[in-house]
Amino acid sequence: MRIVLLVGLVIIFITTFFTLALGTSLVNESVTCEELPDKPDNFNCQIENYNMDMLFTFFVVISFVIVDMGAVYLMITTWKF
């Protein structure tokens, strides 16, 4: 049981790290924000540079989230007091 919990925690840690990194790069590459000249501290953000690389990154992020959910399910079902 302990080995299953350890493997589940390692999977969650690694995939969470990659999810955050890929999600950040996805947002940084596809969203551009410009400050409005007549309203300071107000930004106009638009989605640009949307291409197949961004779609692939989105699917990788979704797959990492699914792996995390599976690891949590595995840990919950093997947890015994």
TAVENKA-V284140 format. One record per residue. N is the residue number from 1. SS is DSSP state (2 for helix, 1 for strand, 0 for the rest). Layout:
n: [N N]
ss: [SS SS]
This chain:
n: [1 2 3 4 5 6 7 8 9 10 11 12 13 14 15 16 17 18 19 20 21 22 23 24 25 26 27 28 29 30 31 32 33 34 35 36 37 38 39 40 41 42 43 44 45 46 47 48 49 50 51 52 53 54 55 56 57 58 59 60 61 62 63 64 65 66 67 68 69 70 71 72 73 74 75 76 77 78 79 80 81]
ss: [0 2 2 2 2 2 2 2 2 2 2 2 2 2 2 2 2 2 2 2 2 2 2 2 2 2 2 2 2 2 1 1 1 1 1 0 0 0 0 0 0 0 1 1 1 1 1 0 0 0 0 2 2 2 2 2 2 2 2 2 2 2 2 2 2 2 2 2 2 2 2 2 2 2 2 2 2 2 0 0 0]
